[in-house]
Amino acid sequence: MTVEPKKRISEILPVGGPDPDPAFGARRRHRRWPLNAEIEMLKPIQTKGFTINASRGGLRVALEEAVASGTVWEARITTSHAFSYVEVGEIVWARNTSDGCIAGLTFESR
């Protein structure tokens, strides 16, 4: 029997209920999970970084360059097992840091 590879990064995450964190649980629809992956941002700018966590709705990432919230993004995400996914979505929020930025990205519905 052949197992078909997953087509989206959200498909590799465990299924879980809402985020149990009482501070944010009311506004988060999907539980966050740690995800060890590299991210290569292709749009709106080309930069690299890594994922901090992931949910079925999106990613929290650390990037080497600043990005603007409200813009469309496209990125290649490569997991520690060398699986690669190209995802598209919106940058919901971004906070500049001394060496880049931390950003929240949502996935485009497909």
NORHU-V628580 format. One record per pair of residues at least 12 apart in sequence whose ideal C-beta (glycine too) atoms are under 7 Angstrom apart, sorted by the first residue. I is the first residue (numbers start at 1). J is the second residue. Records with the same first field share a line. If there is no record, write none. Layout:
# NORHU-V628580
I: J ; J
This chain:
# NORHU-V628580
8: 85 ; 87
9: 54 ; 77 ; 85 ; 87
10: 56 ; 107
13: 33 ; 54 ; 55 ; 56
14: 33
16: 31
17: 31
18: 31
19: 31 ; 32
29: 57
30: 55 ; 56 ; 57
31: 55
32: 53 ; 55
33: 53 ; 54 ; 55
34: 53
35: 51 ; 53 ; 54
36: 80
37: 50 ; 51 ; 77 ; 78 ; 79 ; 80
38: 50 ; 78
39: 51 ; 61 ; 75 ; 77
40: 75 ; 76
41: 63 ; 73 ; 75
42: 74 ; 75 ; 76
43: 72 ; 73 ; 74
44: 67 ; 71 ; 72 ; 73
45: 65 ; 67
47: 63 ; 64 ; 65
48: 64
49: 61 ; 62 ; 63 ; 64 ; 100
50: 62
51: 77
57: 106 ; 107
58: 89 ; 104 ; 105 ; 106 ; 107
59: 105
60: 104
61: 103 ; 105
62: 100 ; 102
63: 100 ; 101 ; 103
64: 100
65: 100
66: 94 ; 96 ; 100 ; 101
67: 91 ; 94 ; 101 ; 103
68: 91 ; 94
69: 91 ; 92 ; 93 ; 94
70: 91
71: 91
72: 90
73: 88 ; 89 ; 90 ; 91 ; 105
74: 86 ; 88
75: 87
87: 107
88: 108
89: 105 ; 106 ; 107 ; 108
90: 106
91: 103 ; 105
92: 104 ; 105 ; 106
